[in-house]
Amino acid sequence: MRDSRALTDRARRNRRHARSYRSAIRIISVASRPGRISPAWRRSIVEADGPRAHTRRSIGVEDLSVHRSQTNYIEQIVSKGITMNKIVRTLLVGTVLAVGGGAVALAAGAPDSSVGTWTLNLAKSKFSPDPAPKSATRTYAESAQGTVLTVNGVAADGLPISWQATFKYDGKDYPITGSPNYDTLSSKRVNGSTVKSTQKKAGKVVGTTTRTISAHGKVLTLSSKGIDAKGIRHDDVAVYDKQ
C-alpha cells in the first residue's frame, strides 16, 4: 500500500510540475505581446495548481520549496518580458521619430528640384478658355535672396510674355515685375514635389496655382485658376518639360 501510495503521489507531483511548466510557457508567450497580460491573470495561471495542492500532506517541504522556486522563476521571466516589451516599444518610437526627423531635415536641406529651364508642352497642356499661348519658358534659379523665377514666351495674340519674381517658400508676398495680371506672389511647400502659390493684384487674390514635379524630375505641371487683367476667368493645366 505504501509503495502504491508513493507511486500515486509521485504521479501527482509530476502532473503538477508538467502543468507548471505549461503555465510558464503560456506566460512567456503571452508576455511577449505588449499589453496582453495583467498581474491578476498572471497570478491566476501561476497559482492554478498551487494553493490547494500545497495543503496536501503528501507534499513535503522539499516539494513546496521546488514549487516556490518555479513560481519565482516564472514571475521573474514575466517581469523581464514586460520590461523588455516596454524597452522595445520605447526604442521603436525613438527610431520612428529619428527617421521622421531625419526625413524632414533632408527635405529641408534638399536642393530645389524646380531649378533649371522648363519649356511649355502645348500638346499635353490644357487652357480654358482658349487660345493657348504660342510658347512659354520658365527658368528657376537659386540666389542669396531666394528663388528667382523668370518667365518668357509669346501670348496667343503674338505679344511677348516677360515677367520675373524672386521669392522664398515661406508663404509671404513677394513682388512680381512685368506681369499685367499680378503684382505679388506667395508660395509654400506642401511636400518635396508640390508647391502652392497665390497671386495678388493690388492686395486682392486673383489667382492660385499648384505646382507639382514628377518623381523623375523631368515634368513640371502648373494647375492654375484665377482672373486676368481683362476680367476673364481661366482654369489652366500647363505642362512643362525640363531642358
C-alpha positions as CSV (number, residue, x, y, z in Angstrom):
1,M,0.0,0.0,0.0
2,R,2.8,2.4,0.9
3,D,4.5,1.7,-2.5
4,S,1.3,2.2,-4.3
5,R,0.6,5.4,-2.4
6,A,4.1,6.7,-3.1
7,L,3.7,6.0,-6.8
8,T,0.4,7.8,-6.8
9,D,1.9,10.8,-5.0
10,R,4.8,10.9,-7.4
11,A,2.5,10.8,-10.4
12,R,0.5,13.7,-8.9
13,R,3.7,15.7,-8.4
14,N,4.8,15.0,-12.0
15,R,1.5,16.2,-13.3
16,R,1.6,19.4,-11.2
17,H,5.2,20.1,-12.4
18,A,4.1,19.5,-16.0
19,R,1.2,21.9,-15.5
20,S,3.6,24.5,-14.0
21,Y,5.9,24.1,-17.0
22,R,3.0,24.6,-19.4
23,S,1.8,27.6,-17.5
24,A,5.3,29.1,-17.7
25,I,5.3,28.6,-21.5
26,R,1.9,30.2,-21.8
27,I,3.1,33.2,-19.7
28,I,6.3,33.6,-21.6
29,S,4.4,33.5,-25.0
30,V,1.8,36.0,-23.8
31,A,4.3,38.2,-22.1
32,S,5.9,38.8,-25.5
33,R,2.7,40.5,-26.7
34,P,2.5,44.1,-25.4
35,G,-0.5,44.9,-23.2
36,R,-1.8,41.3,-23.4
37,I,-1.2,40.2,-19.8
38,S,-2.3,41.6,-16.5
39,P,-0.9,40.9,-13.0
40,A,-4.2,39.2,-11.9
41,W,-4.3,36.9,-14.9
42,R,-0.6,36.1,-14.4
43,R,-1.2,35.1,-10.7
44,S,-4.2,33.0,-11.7
45,I,-2.0,31.0,-14.1
46,V,0.9,30.6,-11.7
47,E,-1.3,29.7,-8.7
48,A,-3.8,27.5,-10.7
49,D,-2.5,24.3,-9.2
50,G,-0.6,25.8,-6.2
51,P,-2.6,26.9,-3.2
52,R,-4.8,23.8,-2.8
53,A,-2.0,21.4,-3.7
54,H,0.2,22.9,-1.0
55,T,-2.2,22.0,1.7
56,R,-1.9,18.2,1.0
57,R,0.1,16.2,3.4
58,S,1.6,14.2,0.5
59,I,3.8,17.2,-0.5
60,G,6.8,17.6,1.6
61,V,8.9,20.7,2.4
62,E,11.3,19.9,-0.4
63,D,8.4,19.8,-3.0
64,L,7.0,23.0,-1.7
65,S,10.4,24.7,-2.0
66,V,10.8,23.5,-5.6
67,H,7.3,24.7,-6.5
68,R,8.0,28.1,-4.9
69,S,11.3,28.3,-6.9
70,Q,9.4,27.5,-10.1
71,T,6.9,30.2,-9.3
72,N,9.6,32.8,-8.5
73,Y,11.3,31.9,-11.8
74,I,8.1,32.3,-13.8
75,E,7.5,35.7,-12.1
76,Q,11.0,36.8,-13.0
77,I,10.5,35.7,-16.6
78,V,7.2,37.6,-16.8
79,S,8.6,40.7,-15.2
80,K,11.6,40.7,-17.6
81,G,9.3,40.0,-20.5
82,I,7.1,43.0,-19.7
83,T,10.1,45.2,-19.1
84,M,11.7,44.2,-22.4
85,N,8.4,45.0,-24.2
86,K,8.5,48.5,-22.7
87,I,12.1,48.9,-23.8
88,V,11.4,47.6,-27.3
89,R,8.4,49.9,-27.7
90,T,10.5,52.9,-26.5
91,L,13.3,52.1,-28.9
92,L,10.8,51.7,-31.8
93,V,9.2,55.0,-31.1
94,G,12.6,56.7,-30.8
95,T,13.6,55.1,-34.1
96,V,10.5,56.3,-35.9
97,L,10.9,59.8,-34.5
98,A,14.6,59.8,-35.5
99,V,13.8,58.6,-39.0
100,G,11.0,61.1,-39.4
101,G,13.1,63.9,-38.1
102,G,15.9,62.9,-40.5
103,A,13.5,62.9,-43.4
104,V,12.3,66.4,-42.6
105,A,15.8,67.6,-42.2
106,L,16.8,66.1,-45.6
107,A,13.7,67.6,-47.2
108,A,14.6,71.0,-45.8
109,G,18.2,70.8,-46.9
110,A,17.5,69.2,-50.3
111,P,18.1,71.2,-53.4
112,D,15.1,72.8,-55.2
113,S,14.0,70.3,-57.8
114,S,12.4,73.2,-59.9
115,V,15.8,74.8,-60.6
116,G,16.5,74.8,-64.3
117,T,14.7,75.7,-67.5
118,W,11.3,74.4,-68.4
119,T,9.6,74.6,-71.8
120,L,5.8,74.5,-72.3
121,N,4.5,71.3,-73.9
122,L,1.4,72.6,-75.8
123,A,0.3,69.1,-76.7
124,K,0.0,68.0,-73.1
125,S,-1.4,71.3,-71.7
126,K,-5.0,72.5,-71.5
127,F,-6.1,76.1,-71.4
128,S,-9.7,77.2,-70.6
129,P,-10.7,79.4,-72.2
130,D,-8.7,79.1,-75.4
131,P,-6.5,80.1,-77.1
132,A,-3.3,78.9,-75.5
133,P,0.0,80.9,-75.6
134,K,2.2,80.2,-78.6
135,S,5.2,79.4,-76.4
136,A,6.4,79.8,-72.8
137,T,9.6,79.1,-70.9
138,R,10.1,79.2,-67.1
139,T,13.5,79.4,-65.6
140,Y,14.1,78.8,-61.9
141,A,17.5,79.8,-60.3
142,E,18.7,80.0,-56.7
143,S,20.1,83.2,-55.3
144,A,21.0,84.6,-51.9
145,Q,17.6,86.3,-51.8
146,G,15.7,83.2,-52.7
147,T,14.4,81.5,-55.8
148,V,14.5,83.6,-59.0
149,L,11.7,82.8,-61.4
150,T,11.9,84.2,-65.0
151,V,9.0,83.7,-67.4
152,N,9.3,84.4,-71.2
153,G,7.2,83.5,-74.1
154,V,4.7,84.6,-76.7
155,A,1.0,85.1,-76.0
156,A,-1.9,83.9,-78.2
157,D,-2.2,87.4,-79.7
158,G,1.5,87.5,-80.5
159,L,2.5,89.8,-77.7
160,P,5.6,89.0,-75.7
161,I,5.4,87.4,-72.2
162,S,8.1,88.5,-69.8
163,W,7.9,88.7,-66.1
164,Q,10.1,87.9,-63.0
165,A,9.8,87.3,-59.3
166,T,12.3,86.5,-56.5
167,F,10.7,84.7,-53.6
168,K,11.0,82.2,-50.8
169,Y,8.7,79.2,-49.9
170,D,7.6,80.9,-46.7
171,G,4.0,82.0,-47.6
172,K,5.0,85.7,-47.7
173,D,4.1,88.1,-50.5
174,Y,7.0,88.9,-52.9
175,P,6.8,91.4,-55.8
176,I,6.3,90.4,-59.4
177,T,7.7,92.7,-62.1
178,G,6.5,92.8,-65.7
179,S,3.1,90.9,-65.4
180,P,-0.1,92.7,-66.2
181,N,-2.1,90.2,-64.2
182,Y,-0.3,90.0,-60.9
183,D,1.9,92.2,-58.7
184,T,2.7,89.8,-55.8
185,L,3.4,86.1,-55.4
186,S,3.4,84.0,-52.3
187,S,4.5,80.3,-52.2
188,K,4.6,77.5,-49.7
189,R,5.7,73.9,-50.0
190,V,3.2,71.1,-49.4
191,N,5.9,68.4,-49.7
192,G,9.1,67.7,-51.6
193,S,7.4,67.8,-55.0
194,T,4.4,70.1,-54.5
195,V,4.1,73.9,-54.0
196,K,1.0,76.0,-53.6
197,S,1.1,79.7,-54.6
198,T,-1.2,82.7,-54.5
199,Q,-1.1,85.6,-56.9
200,K,-2.5,89.0,-55.9
201,K,-3.2,92.3,-57.7
202,A,-3.4,95.5,-55.6
203,G,-3.7,93.3,-52.4
204,K,-6.5,91.2,-53.8
205,V,-6.2,87.5,-54.5
206,V,-6.7,87.0,-58.3
207,G,-5.1,83.6,-58.8
208,T,-4.0,80.3,-57.2
209,T,-1.6,77.7,-58.6
210,T,-0.4,74.3,-57.6
211,R,3.0,73.3,-58.9
212,T,4.0,69.6,-59.0
213,I,7.2,68.0,-60.3
214,S,7.2,64.4,-61.4
215,A,9.1,61.7,-59.5
216,H,11.8,61.5,-62.1
217,G,12.1,65.3,-62.1
218,K,11.5,65.8,-65.8
219,V,7.9,67.2,-65.9
220,L,6.6,70.3,-64.1
221,T,2.8,70.8,-64.0
222,L,1.0,74.1,-63.1
223,S,-2.7,73.8,-62.3
224,S,-3.9,77.5,-62.2
225,K,-7.2,79.2,-61.6
226,G,-8.0,82.9,-61.4
227,I,-8.9,86.0,-63.3
228,D,-6.7,88.0,-65.6
229,A,-6.3,91.8,-66.0
230,K,-9.2,91.8,-68.6
231,G,-11.6,90.2,-66.1
232,I,-11.6,86.8,-67.8
233,R,-11.6,83.8,-65.6
234,H,-9.3,80.9,-66.5
235,D,-8.7,77.3,-65.5
236,D,-5.5,76.0,-66.9
237,V,-3.2,73.0,-66.7
238,A,0.2,73.8,-68.2
239,V,2.7,71.0,-68.6
240,Y,6.4,71.9,-68.9
241,D,9.3,69.6,-69.9
242,K,12.8,70.1,-68.4
243,Q,15.5,71.1,-70.7
